């Protein structure tokens, strides 16, 4: 929220992030000029990010199970992901 206020003040842009979180195996490492992760798990997280509401966070069922005792989660809802 603080970053969004700063960007709005400085640049006149309404910054709203979307986040998609998924858990599972990935292939990760140095690729070309930087570090990257790839695989089915990453692809699903990217599609979840696209489906999230501006300012929202979507967690996969597997990720929700991992954090349910450490985070406050909203009610589960089914979201259609391509």
mmCIF file of the N, C-alpha and C atoms, coordinates in Angstrom:
data_MODEL
# 
_entry.id   MODEL 
# 
loop_
_atom_site.group_PDB 
_atom_site.id 
_atom_site.type_symbol 
_atom_site.label_atom_id 
_atom_site.label_alt_id 
_atom_site.label_comp_id 
_atom_site.label_asym_id 
_atom_site.label_entity_id 
_atom_site.label_seq_id 
_atom_site.pdbx_PDB_ins_code 
_atom_site.Cartn_x 
_atom_site.Cartn_y 
_atom_site.Cartn_z 
_atom_site.occupancy 
_atom_site.B_iso_or_equiv 
_atom_site.pdbx_formal_charge 
_atom_site.auth_seq_id 
_atom_site.auth_comp_id 
_atom_site.auth_asym_id 
_atom_site.auth_atom_id 
_atom_site.pdbx_PDB_model_num 
ATOM 1   N N  . UNK A 1 1  ? 0.828   -1.197  0.000   1.00 0.00 ? 1  UNK A N  1 
ATOM 2   C CA . UNK A 1 1  ? 0.000   0.000   0.000   1.00 0.00 ? 1  UNK A CA 1 
ATOM 3   C C  . UNK A 1 1  ? 0.870   1.258   0.000   1.00 0.00 ? 1  UNK A C  1 
ATOM 4   N N  . UNK A 1 2  ? 1.955   1.210   0.779   1.00 0.00 ? 2  UNK A N  1 
ATOM 5   C CA . UNK A 1 2  ? 2.847   2.380   0.845   1.00 0.00 ? 2  UNK A CA 1 
ATOM 6   C C  . UNK A 1 2  ? 3.509   2.628   -0.502  1.00 0.00 ? 2  UNK A C  1 
ATOM 7   N N  . UNK A 1 3  ? 3.935   1.561   -1.167  1.00 0.00 ? 3  UNK A N  1 
ATOM 8   C CA . UNK A 1 3  ? 4.547   1.704   -2.495  1.00 0.00 ? 3  UNK A CA 1 
ATOM 9   C C  . UNK A 1 3  ? 3.535   2.270   -3.493  1.00 0.00 ? 3  UNK A C  1 
ATOM 10  N N  . UNK A 1 4  ? 2.305   1.778   -3.458  1.00 0.00 ? 4  UNK A N  1 
ATOM 11  C CA . UNK A 1 4  ? 1.269   2.260   -4.368  1.00 0.00 ? 4  UNK A CA 1 
ATOM 12  C C  . UNK A 1 4  ? 1.013   3.751   -4.167  1.00 0.00 ? 4  UNK A C  1 
ATOM 13  N N  . UNK A 1 5  ? 0.993   4.192   -2.910  1.00 0.00 ? 5  UNK A N  1 
ATOM 14  C CA . UNK A 1 5  ? 0.798   5.620   -2.630  1.00 0.00 ? 5  UNK A CA 1 
ATOM 15  C C  . UNK A 1 5  ? 1.960   6.441   -3.172  1.00 0.00 ? 5  UNK A C  1 
ATOM 16  N N  . UNK A 1 6  ? 3.174   5.939   -2.994  1.00 0.00 ? 6  UNK A N  1 
ATOM 17  C CA . UNK A 1 6  ? 4.362   6.644   -3.488  1.00 0.00 ? 6  UNK A CA 1 
ATOM 18  C C  . UNK A 1 6  ? 4.348   6.747   -5.006  1.00 0.00 ? 6  UNK A C  1 
ATOM 19  N N  . UNK A 1 7  ? 4.008   5.654   -5.686  1.00 0.00 ? 7  UNK A N  1 
ATOM 20  C CA . UNK A 1 7  ? 3.952   5.659   -7.151  1.00 0.00 ? 7  UNK A CA 1 
ATOM 21  C C  . UNK A 1 7  ? 2.853   6.609   -7.640  1.00 0.00 ? 7  UNK A C  1 
ATOM 22  N N  . UNK A 1 8  ? 1.714   6.598   -6.968  1.00 0.00 ? 8  UNK A N  1 
ATOM 23  C CA . UNK A 1 8  ? 0.625   7.507   -7.351  1.00 0.00 ? 8  UNK A CA 1 
ATOM 24  C C  . UNK A 1 8  ? 1.049   8.960   -7.183  1.00 0.00 ? 8  UNK A C  1 
ATOM 25  N N  . UNK A 1 9  ? 1.699   9.267   -6.070  1.00 0.00 ? 9  UNK A N  1 
ATOM 26  C CA . UNK A 1 9  ? 2.137   10.639  -5.816  1.00 0.00 ? 9  UNK A CA 1 
ATOM 27  C C  . UNK A 1 9  ? 3.203   11.072  -6.820  1.00 0.00 ? 9  UNK A C  1 
ATOM 28  N N  . UNK A 1 10 ? 4.191   10.191  -7.012  1.00 0.00 ? 10 UNK A N  1 
ATOM 29  C CA . UNK A 1 10 ? 5.339   10.533  -7.855  1.00 0.00 ? 10 UNK A CA 1 
ATOM 30  C C  . UNK A 1 10 ? 5.027   10.472  -9.343  1.00 0.00 ? 10 UNK A C  1 
ATOM 31  N N  . UNK A 1 11 ? 4.302   9.422   -9.766  1.00 0.00 ? 11 UNK A N  1 
ATOM 32  C CA . UNK A 1 11 ? 4.121   9.175   -11.198 1.00 0.00 ? 11 UNK A CA 1 
ATOM 33  C C  . UNK A 1 11 ? 2.688   9.310   -11.693 1.00 0.00 ? 11 UNK A C  1 
ATOM 34  N N  . UNK A 1 12 ? 1.742   9.478   -10.776 1.00 0.00 ? 12 UNK A N  1 
ATOM 35  C CA . UNK A 1 12 ? 0.346   9.588   -11.177 1.00 0.00 ? 12 UNK A CA 1 
ATOM 36  C C  . UNK A 1 12 ? -0.224  8.274   -11.705 1.00 0.00 ? 12 UNK A C  1 
ATOM 37  N N  . UNK A 1 13 ? 0.331   7.151   -11.260 1.00 0.00 ? 13 UNK A N  1 
ATOM 38  C CA . UNK A 1 13 ? -0.102  5.836   -11.720 1.00 0.00 ? 13 UNK A CA 1 
ATOM 39  C C  . UNK A 1 13 ? -0.774  5.098   -10.571 1.00 0.00 ? 13 UNK A C  1 
ATOM 40  N N  . UNK A 1 14 ? -1.920  4.487   -10.845 1.00 0.00 ? 14 UNK A N  1 
ATOM 41  C CA . UNK A 1 14 ? -2.629  3.678   -9.850  1.00 0.00 ? 14 UNK A CA 1 
ATOM 42  C C  . UNK A 1 14 ? -2.055  2.263   -9.885  1.00 0.00 ? 14 UNK A C  1 
ATOM 43  N N  . UNK A 1 15 ? -1.093  1.977   -9.009  1.00 0.00 ? 15 UNK A N  1 
ATOM 44  C CA . UNK A 1 15 ? -0.404  0.693   -8.980  1.00 0.00 ? 15 UNK A CA 1 
ATOM 45  C C  . UNK A 1 15 ? -1.228  -0.323  -8.200  1.00 0.00 ? 15 UNK A C  1 
ATOM 46  N N  . UNK A 1 16 ? -1.591  -1.420  -8.863  1.00 0.00 ? 16 UNK A N  1 
ATOM 47  C CA . UNK A 1 16 ? -2.298  -2.516  -8.211  1.00 0.00 ? 16 UNK A CA 1 
ATOM 48  C C  . UNK A 1 16 ? -1.672  -3.822  -8.686  1.00 0.00 ? 16 UNK A C  1 
ATOM 49  N N  . UNK A 1 17 ? -1.108  -4.566  -7.755  1.00 0.00 ? 17 UNK A N  1 
ATOM 50  C CA . UNK A 1 17 ? -0.448  -5.815  -8.087  1.00 0.00 ? 17 UNK A CA 1 
ATOM 51  C C  . UNK A 1 17 ? -1.418  -6.979  -8.022  1.00 0.00 ? 17 UNK A C  1 
ATOM 52  N N  . UNK A 1 18 ? -1.076  -8.038  -8.731  1.00 0.00 ? 18 UNK A N  1 
ATOM 53  C CA . UNK A 1 18 ? -1.794  -9.316  -8.680  1.00 0.00 ? 18 UNK A CA 1 
ATOM 54  C C  . UNK A 1 18 ? -0.751  -10.368 -8.345  1.00 0.00 ? 18 UNK A C  1 
ATOM 55  N N  . UNK A 1 19 ? -1.109  -11.328 -7.505  1.00 0.00 ? 19 UNK A N  1 
ATOM 56  C CA . UNK A 1 19 ? -0.165  -12.360 -7.104  1.00 0.00 ? 19 UNK A CA 1 
ATOM 57  C C  . UNK A 1 19 ? -0.818  -13.728 -7.252  1.00 0.00 ? 19 UNK A C  1 
ATOM 58  N N  . UNK A 1 20 ? -0.064  -14.670 -7.804  1.00 0.00 ? 20 UNK A N  1 
ATOM 59  C CA . UNK A 1 20 ? -0.490  -16.065 -7.881  1.00 0.00 ? 20 UNK A CA 1 
ATOM 60  C C  . UNK A 1 20 ? 0.568   -16.931 -7.224  1.00 0.00 ? 20 UNK A C  1 
ATOM 61  N N  . UNK A 1 21 ? 0.172   -17.723 -6.235  1.00 0.00 ? 21 UNK A N  1 
ATOM 62  C CA . UNK A 1 21 ? 1.112   -18.569 -5.506  1.00 0.00 ? 21 UNK A CA 1 
ATOM 63  C C  . UNK A 1 21 ? 0.747   -20.039 -5.679  1.00 0.00 ? 21 UNK A C  1 
ATOM 64  N N  . UNK A 1 22 ? 1.729   -20.830 -6.066  1.00 0.00 ? 22 UNK A N  1 
ATOM 65  C CA . UNK A 1 22 ? 1.543   -22.262 -6.243  1.00 0.00 ? 22 UNK A CA 1 
ATOM 66  C C  . UNK A 1 22 ? 2.756   -22.970 -5.664  1.00 0.00 ? 22 UNK A C  1 
ATOM 67  N N  . UNK A 1 23 ? 2.587   -24.189 -5.232  1.00 0.00 ? 23 UNK A N  1 
ATOM 68  C CA . UNK A 1 23 ? 3.683   -24.959 -4.643  1.00 0.00 ? 23 UNK A CA 1 
ATOM 69  C C  . UNK A 1 23 ? 3.889   -26.246 -5.421  1.00 0.00 ? 23 UNK A C  1 
ATOM 70  N N  . UNK A 1 24 ? 5.143   -26.630 -5.567  1.00 0.00 ? 24 UNK A N  1 
ATOM 71  C CA . UNK A 1 24 ? 5.463   -27.868 -6.259  1.00 0.00 ? 24 UNK A CA 1 
ATOM 72  C C  . UNK A 1 24 ? 6.885   -27.837 -6.778  1.00 0.00 ? 24 UNK A C  1 
ATOM 73  N N  . UNK A 1 25 ? 7.219   -28.820 -7.578  1.00 0.00 ? 25 UNK A N  1 
ATOM 74  C CA . UNK A 1 25 ? 8.564   -28.917 -8.127  1.00 0.00 ? 25 UNK A CA 1 
ATOM 75  C C  . UNK A 1 25 ? 8.743   -27.977 -9.317  1.00 0.00 ? 25 UNK A C  1 
ATOM 76  N N  . UNK A 1 26 ? 9.932   -27.368 -9.375  1.00 0.00 ? 26 UNK A N  1 
ATOM 77  C CA . UNK A 1 26 ? 10.276  -26.482 -10.479 1.00 0.00 ? 26 UNK A CA 1 
ATOM 78  C C  . UNK A 1 26 ? 11.706  -26.785 -10.924 1.00 0.00 ? 26 UNK A C  1 
ATOM 79  N N  . UNK A 1 27 ? 12.029  -26.322 -12.093 1.00 0.00 ? 27 UNK A N  1 
ATOM 80  C CA . UNK A 1 27 ? 13.403  -26.331 -12.578 1.00 0.00 ? 27 UNK A CA 1 
ATOM 81  C C  . UNK A 1 27 ? 13.892  -24.900 -12.429 1.00 0.00 ? 27 UNK A C  1 
ATOM 82  N N  . UNK A 1 28 ? 14.974  -24.710 -11.664 1.00 0.00 ? 28 UNK A N  1 
ATOM 83  C CA . UNK A 1 28 ? 15.451  -23.361 -11.390 1.00 0.00 ? 28 UNK A CA 1 
ATOM 84  C C  . UNK A 1 28 ? 16.964  -23.299 -11.538 1.00 0.00 ? 28 UNK A C  1 
ATOM 85  N N  . UNK A 1 29 ? 17.451  -22.139 -11.977 1.00 0.00 ? 29 UNK A N  1 
ATOM 86  C CA . UNK A 1 29 ? 18.889  -21.958 -12.087 1.00 0.00 ? 29 UNK A CA 1 
ATOM 87  C C  . UNK A 1 29 ? 19.244  -20.787 -12.967 1.00 0.00 ? 29 UNK A C  1 
ATOM 88  N N  . UNK A 1 30 ? 20.534  -20.653 -13.218 1.00 0.00 ? 30 UNK A N  1 
ATOM 89  C CA . UNK A 1 30 ? 21.052  -19.580 -14.064 1.00 0.00 ? 30 UNK A CA 1 
ATOM 90  C C  . UNK A 1 30 ? 20.716  -19.876 -15.519 1.00 0.00 ? 30 UNK A C  1 
ATOM 91  N N  . UNK A 1 31 ? 19.987  -18.964 -16.136 1.00 0.00 ? 31 UNK A N  1 
ATOM 92  C CA . UNK A 1 31 ? 19.639  -19.087 -17.551 1.00 0.00 ? 31 UNK A CA 1 
ATOM 93  C C  . UNK A 1 31 ? 19.972  -17.755 -18.211 1.00 0.00 ? 31 UNK A C  1 
ATOM 94  N N  . UNK A 1 32 ? 20.823  -17.795 -19.213 1.00 0.00 ? 32 UNK A N  1 
ATOM 95  C CA . UNK A 1 32 ? 21.254  -16.578 -19.928 1.00 0.00 ? 32 UNK A CA 1 
ATOM 96  C C  . UNK A 1 32 ? 21.856  -15.584 -18.936 1.00 0.00 ? 32 UNK A C  1 
ATOM 97  N N  . UNK A 1 33 ? 21.218  -14.429 -18.759 1.00 0.00 ? 33 UNK A N  1 
ATOM 98  C CA . UNK A 1 33 ? 21.793  -13.374 -17.924 1.00 0.00 ? 33 UNK A CA 1 
ATOM 99  C C  . UNK A 1 33 ? 21.181  -13.295 -16.534 1.00 0.00 ? 33 UNK A C  1 
ATOM 100 N N  . UNK A 1 34 ? 20.400  -14.286 -16.131 1.00 0.00 ? 34 UNK A N  1 
ATOM 101 C CA . UNK A 1 34 ? 19.773  -14.190 -14.816 1.00 0.00 ? 34 UNK A CA 1 
ATOM 102 C C  . UNK A 1 34 ? 19.291  -15.525 -14.306 1.00 0.00 ? 34 UNK A C  1 
ATOM 103 N N  . UNK A 1 35 ? 18.645  -15.476 -13.181 1.00 0.00 ? 35 UNK A N  1 
ATOM 104 C CA . UNK A 1 35 ? 18.115  -16.659 -12.515 1.00 0.00 ? 35 UNK A CA 1 
ATOM 105 C C  . UNK A 1 35 ? 16.657  -16.810 -12.937 1.00 0.00 ? 35 UNK A C  1 
ATOM 106 N N  . UNK A 1 36 ? 16.220  -18.038 -13.191 1.00 0.00 ? 36 UNK A N  1 
ATOM 107 C CA . UNK A 1 36 ? 14.835  -18.262 -13.614 1.00 0.00 ? 36 UNK A CA 1 
ATOM 108 C C  . UNK A 1 36 ? 14.325  -19.583 -13.063 1.00 0.00 ? 36 UNK A C  1 
ATOM 109 N N  . UNK A 1 37 ? 13.022  -19.677 -12.972 1.00 0.00 ? 37 UNK A N  1 
ATOM 110 C CA . UNK A 1 37 ? 12.353  -20.920 -12.593 1.00 0.00 ? 37 UNK A CA 1 
ATOM 111 C C  . UNK A 1 37 ? 11.328  -21.222 -13.676 1.00 0.00 ? 37 UNK A C  1 
ATOM 112 N N  . UNK A 1 38 ? 11.178  -22.502 -13.997 1.00 0.00 ? 38 UNK A N  1 
ATOM 113 C CA . UNK A 1 38 ? 10.246  -22.890 -15.043 1.00 0.00 ? 38 UNK A CA 1 
ATOM 114 C C  . UNK A 1 38 ? 9.596   -24.217 -14.679 1.00 0.00 ? 38 UNK A C  1 
ATOM 115 N N  . UNK A 1 39 ? 8.567   -24.567 -15.403 1.00 0.00 ? 39 UNK A N  1 
ATOM 116 C CA . UNK A 1 39 ? 7.880   -25.824 -15.185 1.00 0.00 ? 39 UNK A CA 1 
ATOM 117 C C  . UNK A 1 39 ? 6.383   -25.621 -15.016 1.00 0.00 ? 39 UNK A C  1 
ATOM 118 N N  . UNK A 1 40 ? 5.662   -26.719 -14.893 1.00 0.00 ? 40 UNK A N  1 
ATOM 119 C CA . UNK A 1 40 ? 4.210   -26.689 -14.780 1.00 0.00 ? 40 UNK A CA 1 
ATOM 120 C C  . UNK A 1 40 ? 3.753   -25.890 -13.554 1.00 0.00 ? 40 UNK A C  1 
ATOM 121 N N  . UNK A 1 41 ? 4.466   -26.032 -12.440 1.00 0.00 ? 41 UNK A N  1 
ATOM 122 C CA . UNK A 1 41 ? 4.116   -25.320 -11.212 1.00 0.00 ? 41 UNK A CA 1 
ATOM 123 C C  . UNK A 1 41 ? 4.201   -23.812 -11.415 1.00 0.00 ? 41 UNK A C  1 
ATOM 124 N N  . UNK A 1 42 ? 5.245   -23.360 -12.089 1.00 0.00 ? 42 UNK A N  1 
ATOM 125 C CA . UNK A 1 42 ? 5.428   -21.930 -12.360 1.00 0.00 ? 42 UNK A CA 1 
ATOM 126 C C  . UNK A 1 42 ? 4.347   -21.434 -13.323 1.00 0.00 ? 42 UNK A C  1 
ATOM 127 N N  . UNK A 1 43 ? 4.062   -22.237 -14.344 1.00 0.00 ? 43 UNK A N  1 
ATOM 128 C CA . UNK A 1 43 ? 3.039   -21.854 -15.317 1.00 0.00 ? 43 UNK A CA 1 
ATOM 129 C C  . UNK A 1 43 ? 1.681   -21.664 -14.674 1.00 0.00 ? 43 UNK A C  1 
ATOM 130 N N  . UNK A 1 44 ? 1.307   -22.561 -13.753 1.00 0.00 ? 44 UNK A N  1 
ATOM 131 C CA . UNK A 1 44 ? 0.017   -22.422 -13.069 1.00 0.00 ? 44 UNK A CA 1 
ATOM 132 C C  . UNK A 1 44 ? 0.004   -21.162 -12.210 1.00 0.00 ? 44 UNK A C  1 
ATOM 133 N N  . UNK A 1 45 ? 1.116   -20.879 -11.520 1.00 0.00 ? 45 UNK A N  1 
ATOM 134 C CA . UNK A 1 45 ? 1.186   -19.660 -10.704 1.00 0.00 ? 45 UNK A CA 1 
ATOM 135 C C  . UNK A 1 45 ? 1.010   -18.420 -11.581 1.00 0.00 ? 45 UNK A C  1 
ATOM 136 N N  . UNK A 1 46 ? 1.598   -18.424 -12.767 1.00 0.00 ? 46 UNK A N  1 
ATOM 137 C CA . UNK A 1 46 ? 1.452   -17.283 -13.687 1.00 0.00 ? 46 UNK A CA 1 
ATOM 138 C C  . UNK A 1 46 ? 0.002   -17.122 -14.143 1.00 0.00 ? 46 UNK A C  1 
ATOM 139 N N  . UNK A 1 47 ? -0.660  -18.236 -14.437 1.00 0.00 ? 47 UNK A N  1 
ATOM 140 C CA . UNK A 1 47 ? -2.072  -18.149 -14.850 1.00 0.00 ? 47 UNK A CA 1 
ATOM 141 C C  . UNK A 1 47 ? -2.959  -17.695 -13.694 1.00 0.00 ? 47 UNK A C  1 
ATOM 142 N N  . UNK A 1 48 ? -2.636  -18.131 -12.475 1.00 0.00 ? 48 UNK A N  1 
ATOM 143 C CA . UNK A 1 48 ? -3.383  -17.680 -11.299 1.00 0.00 ? 48 UNK A CA 1 
ATOM 144 C C  . UNK A 1 48 ? -3.201  -16.185 -11.089 1.00 0.00 ? 48 UNK A C  1 
ATOM 145 N N  . UNK A 1 49 ? -1.987  -15.708 -11.287 1.00 0.00 ? 49 UNK A N  1 
ATOM 146 C CA . UNK A 1 49 ? -1.722  -14.269 -11.170 1.00 0.00 ? 49 UNK A CA 1 
ATOM 147 C C  . UNK A 1 49 ? -2.613  -13.487 -12.129 1.00 0.00 ? 49 UNK A C  1 
ATOM 148 N N  . UNK A 1 50 ? -2.731  -13.965 -13.360 1.00 0.00 ? 50 UNK A N  1 
ATOM 149 C CA . UNK A 1 50 ? -3.563  -13.284 -14.359 1.00 0.00 ? 50 UNK A CA 1 
ATOM 150 C C  . UNK A 1 50 ? -5.038  -13.277 -13.965 1.00 0.00 ? 50 UNK A C  1 
ATOM 151 N N  . UNK A 1 51 ? -5.481  -14.324 -13.256 1.00 0.00 ? 51 UNK A N  1 
ATOM 152 C CA . UNK A 1 51 ? -6.889  -14.439 -12.869 1.00 0.00 ? 51 UNK A CA 1 
ATOM 153 C C  . UNK A 1 51 ? -7.214  -13.674 -11.587 1.00 0.00 ? 51 UNK A C  1 
ATOM 154 N N  . UNK A 1 52 ? -6.201  -13.282 -10.819 1.00 0.00 ? 52 UNK A N  1 
ATOM 155 C CA . UNK A 1 52 ? -6.428  -12.559 -9.558  1.00 0.00 ? 52 UNK A CA 1 
ATOM 156 C C  . UNK A 1 52 ? -6.997  -11.176 -9.834  1.00 0.00 ? 52 UNK A C  1 
ATOM 157 N N  . UNK A 1 53 ? -7.793  -10.694 -8.913  1.00 0.00 ? 53 UNK A N  1 
ATOM 158 C CA . UNK A 1 53 ? -8.307  -9.332  -8.999  1.00 0.00 ? 53 UNK A CA 1 
ATOM 159 C C  . UNK A 1 53 ? -7.156  -8.358  -8.747  1.00 0.00 ? 53 UNK A C  1 
ATOM 160 N N  . UNK A 1 54 ? -7.195  -7.156  -9.314  1.00 0.00 ? 54 UNK A N  1 
ATOM 161 C CA . UNK A 1 54 ? -6.164  -6.166  -8.992  1.00 0.00 ? 54 UNK A CA 1 
ATOM 162 C C  . UNK A 1 54 ? -6.075  -5.978  -7.475  1.00 0.00 ? 54 UNK A C  1 
ATOM 163 N N  . UNK A 1 55 ? -4.868  -6.080  -6.940  1.00 0.00 ? 55 UNK A N  1 
ATOM 164 C CA . UNK A 1 55 ? -4.674  -5.990  -5.504  1.00 0.00 ? 55 UNK A CA 1 
ATOM 165 C C  . UNK A 1 55 ? -4.907  -7.304  -4.777  1.00 0.00 ? 55 UNK A C  1 
ATOM 166 N N  . UNK A 1 56 ? -5.193  -8.376  -5.541  1.00 0.00 ? 56 UNK A N  1 
ATOM 167 C CA . UNK A 1 56 ? -5.540  -9.653  -4.929  1.00 0.00 ? 56 UNK A CA 1 
ATOM 168 C C  . UNK A 1 56 ? -4.448  -10.698 -5.012  1.00 0.00 ? 56 UNK A C  1 
ATOM 169 N N  . UNK A 1 57 ? -4.632  -11.746 -4.219  1.00 0.00 ? 57 UNK A N  1 
ATOM 170 C CA . UNK A 1 57 ? -3.699  -12.866 -4.174  1.00 0.00 ? 57 UNK A CA 1 
ATOM 171 C C  . UNK A 1 57 ? -4.503  -14.151 -4.310  1.00 0.00 ? 57 UNK A C  1 
ATOM 172 N N  . UNK A 1 58 ? -4.101  -15.015 -5.239  1.00 0.00 ? 58 UNK A N  1 
ATOM 173 C CA . UNK A 1 58 ? -4.697  -16.341 -5.362  1.00 0.00 ? 58 UNK A CA 1 
ATOM 174 C C  . UNK A 1 58 ? -3.670  -17.382 -4.947  1.00 0.00 ? 58 UNK A C  1 
ATOM 175 N N  . UNK A 1 59 ? -4.075  -18.340 -4.122  1.00 0.00 ? 59 UNK A N  1 
ATOM 176 C CA . UNK A 1 59 ? -3.235  -19.449 -3.710  1.00 0.00 ? 59 UNK A CA 1 
ATOM 177 C C  . UNK A 1 59 ? -3.824  -20.733 -4.252  1.00 0.00 ? 59 UNK A C  1 
ATOM 178 N N  . UNK A 1 60 ? -2.969  -21.628 -4.696  1.00 0.00 ? 60 UNK A N  1 
ATOM 179 C CA . UNK A 1 60 ? -3.444  -22.950 -5.091  1.00 0.00 ? 60 UNK A CA 1 
ATOM 180 C C  . UNK A 1 60 ? -3.825  -23.712 -3.822  1.00 0.00 ? 60 UNK A C  1 
ATOM 181 N N  . UNK A 1 61 ? -4.573  -24.780 -3.999  1.00 0.00 ? 61 UNK A N  1 
ATOM 182 C CA . UNK A 1 61 ? -4.977  -25.597 -2.859  1.00 0.00 ? 61 UNK A CA 1 
ATOM 183 C C  . UNK A 1 61 ? -3.751  -26.152 -2.120  1.00 0.00 ? 61 UNK A C  1 
ATOM 184 N N  . UNK A 1 62 ? -2.726  -26.569 -2.892  1.00 0.00 ? 62 UNK A N  1 
ATOM 185 C CA . UNK A 1 62 ? -1.527  -27.118 -2.257  1.00 0.00 ? 62 UNK A CA 1 
ATOM 186 C C  . UNK A 1 62 ? -0.805  -26.061 -1.418  1.00 0.00 ? 62 UNK A C  1 
ATOM 187 N N  . UNK A 1 63 ? -0.742  -24.840 -1.905  1.00 0.00 ? 63 UNK A N  1 
ATOM 188 C CA . UNK A 1 63 ? -0.094  -23.769 -1.153  1.00 0.00 ? 63 UNK A CA 1 
ATOM 189 C C  . UNK A 1 63 ? -0.919  -23.399 0.068   1.00 0.00 ? 63 UNK A C  1 
ATOM 190 N N  . UNK A 1 64 ? -2.231  -23.350 -0.083  1.00 0.00 ? 64 UNK A N  1 
ATOM 191 C CA . UNK A 1 64 ? -3.105  -23.027 1.054   1.00 0.00 ? 64 UNK A CA 1 
ATOM 192 C C  . UNK A 1 64 ? -2.913  -24.040 2.184   1.00 0.00 ? 64 UNK A C  1 
ATOM 193 N N  . UNK A 1 65 ? -2.793  -25.317 1.842   1.00 0.00 ? 65 UNK A N  1 
ATOM 194 C CA . UNK A 1 65 ? -2.572  -26.345 2.872   1.00 0.00 ? 65 UNK A CA 1 
ATOM 195 C C  . UNK A 1 65 ? -1.248  -26.117 3.600   1.00 0.00 ? 65 UNK A C  1 
ATOM 196 N N  . UNK A 1 66 ? -0.232  -25.661 2.877   1.00 0.00 ? 66 UNK A N  1 
ATOM 197 C CA . UNK A 1 66 ? 1.079   -25.426 3.494   1.00 0.00 ? 66 UNK A CA 1 
ATOM 198 C C  . UNK A 1 66 ? 1.073   -24.250 4.470   1.00 0.00 ? 66 UNK A C  1 
ATOM 199 N N  . UNK A 1 67 ? 0.242   -23.243 4.227   1.00 0.00 ? 67 UNK A N  1 
ATOM 200 C CA . UNK A 1 67 ? 0.290   -22.021 5.034   1.00 0.00 ? 67 UNK A CA 1 
ATOM 201 C C  . UNK A 1 67 ? -0.935  -21.800 5.907   1.00 0.00 ? 67 UNK A C  1 
ATOM 202 N N  . UNK A 1 68 ? -1.887  -22.727 5.893   1.00 0.00 ? 68 UNK A N  1 
ATOM 203 C CA . UNK A 1 68 ? -3.155  -22.483 6.578   1.00 0.00 ? 68 UNK A CA 1 
ATOM 204 C C  . UNK A 1 68 ? -2.999  -22.230 8.084   1.00 0.00 ? 68 UNK A C  1 
ATOM 205 N N  . UNK A 1 69 ? -1.927  -22.722 8.704   1.00 0.00 ? 69 UNK A N  1 
ATOM 206 C CA . UNK A 1 69 ? -1.722  -22.495 10.134  1.00 0.00 ? 69 UNK A CA 1 
ATOM 207 C C  . UNK A 1 69 ? -0.813  -21.303 10.410  1.00 0.00 ? 69 UNK A C  1 
ATOM 208 N N  . UNK A 1 70 ? -0.279  -20.694 9.365   1.00 0.00 ? 70 UNK A N  1 
ATOM 209 C CA . UNK A 1 70 ? 0.639   -19.575 9.537   1.00 0.00 ? 70 UNK A CA 1 
ATOM 210 C C  . UNK A 1 70 ? 0.098   -18.273 8.945   1.00 0.00 ? 70 UNK A C  1 
ATOM 211 N N  . UNK A 1 71 ? -1.004  -18.345 8.217   1.00 0.00 ? 71 UNK A N  1 
ATOM 212 C CA . UNK A 1 71 ? -1.554  -17.157 7.560   1.00 0.00 ? 71 UNK A CA 1 
ATOM 213 C C  . UNK A 1 71 ? -3.072  -17.149 7.705   1.00 0.00 ? 71 UNK A C  1 
ATOM 214 N N  . UNK A 1 72 ? -3.641  -15.966 7.634   1.00 0.00 ? 72 UNK A N  1 
ATOM 215 C CA . UNK A 1 72 ? -5.094  -15.827 7.650   1.00 0.00 ? 72 UNK A CA 1 
ATOM 216 C C  . UNK A 1 72 ? -5.568  -15.874 6.207   1.00 0.00 ? 72 UNK A C  1 
ATOM 217 N N  . UNK A 1 73 ? -6.363  -16.886 5.879   1.00 0.00 ? 73 UNK A N  1 
ATOM 218 C CA . UNK A 1 73 ? -6.848  -17.069 4.509   1.00 0.00 ? 73 UNK A CA 1 
ATOM 219 C C  . UNK A 1 73 ? -8.333  -16.768 4.442   1.00 0.00 ? 73 UNK A C  1 
ATOM 220 N N  . UNK A 1 74 ? -8.765  -16.278 3.288   1.00 0.00 ? 74 UNK A N  1 
ATOM 221 C CA . UNK A 1 74 ? -10.180 -16.069 3.053   1.00 0.00 ? 74 UNK A CA 1 
ATOM 222 C C  . UNK A 1 74 ? -10.871 -17.393 2.777   1.00 0.00 ? 74 UNK A C  1 
ATOM 223 N N  . UNK A 1 75 ? -12.167 -17.341 2.606   1.00 0.00 ? 75 UNK A N  1 
ATOM 224 C CA . UNK A 1 75 ? -12.923 -18.539 2.272   1.00 0.00 ? 75 UNK A CA 1 
ATOM 225 C C  . UNK A 1 75 ? -12.468 -19.078 0.922   1.00 0.00 ? 75 UNK A C  1 
ATOM 226 N N  . UNK A 1 76 ? -12.352 -20.384 0.800   1.00 0.00 ? 76 UNK A N  1 
ATOM 227 C CA . UNK A 1 76 ? -11.960 -20.957 -0.497  1.00 0.00 ? 76 UNK A CA 1 
ATOM 228 C C  . UNK A 1 76 ? -12.997 -20.644 -1.568  1.00 0.00 ? 76 UNK A C  1 
ATOM 229 N N  . UNK A 1 77 ? -12.520 -20.445 -2.775  1.00 0.00 ? 77 UNK A N  1 
ATOM 230 C CA . UNK A 1 77 ? -13.425 -20.269 -3.908  1.00 0.00 ? 77 UNK A CA 1 
ATOM 231 C C  . UNK A 1 77 ? -12.786 -20.921 -5.125  1.00 0.00 ? 77 UNK A C  1 
ATOM 232 N N  . UNK A 1 78 ? -13.601 -21.430 -5.986  1.00 0.00 ? 78 UNK A N  1 
ATOM 233 C CA . UNK A 1 78 ? -13.133 -22.061 -7.206  1.00 0.00 ? 78 UNK A CA 1 
ATOM 234 C C  . UNK A 1 78 ? -12.957 -20.995 -8.266  1.00 0.00 ? 78 UNK A C  1 
ATOM 235 N N  . UNK A 1 79 ? -11.798 -20.999 -8.898  1.00 0.00 ? 79 UNK A N  1 
ATOM 236 C CA . UNK A 1 79 ? -11.493 -20.046 -9.971  1.00 0.00 ? 79 UNK A CA 1 
ATOM 237 C C  . UNK A 1 79 ? -11.088 -20.852 -11.181 1.00 0.00 ? 79 UNK A C  1 
ATOM 238 N N  . UNK A 1 80 ? -11.675 -20.561 -12.320 1.00 0.00 ? 80 UNK A N  1 
ATOM 239 C CA . UNK A 1 80 ? -11.339 -21.276 -13.542 1.00 0.00 ? 80 UNK A CA 1 
ATOM 240 C C  . UNK A 1 80 ? -10.033 -20.705 -14.108 1.00 0.00 ? 80 UNK A C  1 
ATOM 241 N N  . UNK A 1 81 ? -9.036  -21.570 -14.253 1.00 0.00 ? 81 UNK A N  1 
ATOM 242 C CA . UNK A 1 81 ? -7.735  -21.192 -14.772 1.00 0.00 ? 81 UNK A CA 1 
ATOM 243 C C  . UNK A 1 81 ? -7.543  -21.888 -16.109 1.00 0.00 ? 81 UNK A C  1 
ATOM 244 N N  . UNK A 1 82 ? -7.089  -21.167 -17.112 1.00 0.00 ? 82 UNK A N  1 
ATOM 245 C CA . UNK A 1 82 ? -6.852  -21.778 -18.434 1.00 0.00 ? 82 UNK A CA 1 
ATOM 246 C C  . UNK A 1 82 ? -5.759  -22.807 -18.353 1.00 0.00 ? 82 UNK A C  1 
# 
